[in-house]
Amino acid sequence: GSEANTSDVELMVICSEGTEDSWVLLDNIDVLVGGYGTIALATLGVCANFLAISVFSKKSFKSNFNNLLIALAVFDLLFLVVCITESVRRTFEDADANSSSFSGLATQVHHHLFPYFLYPLHNILLSCSIFMTISISIERYLAIFHPLVYRNRKCCCSNIKMGSYSWNLSCHILPVLALSVIINIPKFFESVVRYDGENSYIDLTELRFTRSYVVYYQNWF
């Protein structure tokens, strides 16, 4: 019993509230890593995806596989752009926005875009990137391990006058988009813009605090 009490006291000492200097250090780390670091890496990713799109778009690189890579690069590029806006919001914008100044008005516009556009779009693009990678993996699996099935697919496309672009759109890109949107529909109802006088801020809805929603949706998806 005494050993248990001693360990509880030690745990309370370890988990005690940090000093003001430690909180300042954590804030600085968050700004460096979550702010400047994320923006820098995302910017490099945007440039890399632009380069990949420009290379794979050349006539000499035209193929079904490279067209799918272009689609994946577009999803990744858009996801990184939204990541940059979200990093700017979390790190450099005030939590409360007032339209009395230009910066406050810009932050307030960002607040209104976040619940029903930026936040759902961020999650939809992430899902698109994941599912597109899976779709490309399936396409490569069929091409390498089942070449006859893969060739028959190409023959069927030529018989019904369906080009490579139409095939990729109908069998890869559109299903990925549809599944990503369906899975992330609840994201449109997780946050809301509220006002405290003339100041706007982003708040969570009751749905986000529902236990069954957190357990089954947030943890599984």
Salt bridges, closest charged atoms under 4 A:
GLU86 OE2 - ARG89 NH2 2.63
GLU86 OE2 - ARG90 NE 3.98
GLU93 OE2 - HIS110 ND1 3.00
GLU139 OE1 - ARG140 NE 2.85
GLU190 OE2 - LYS187 NZ 3.49
GLU190 OE1 - ARG208 NE 3.73
ASP203 OD2 - ARG194 NE 2.87
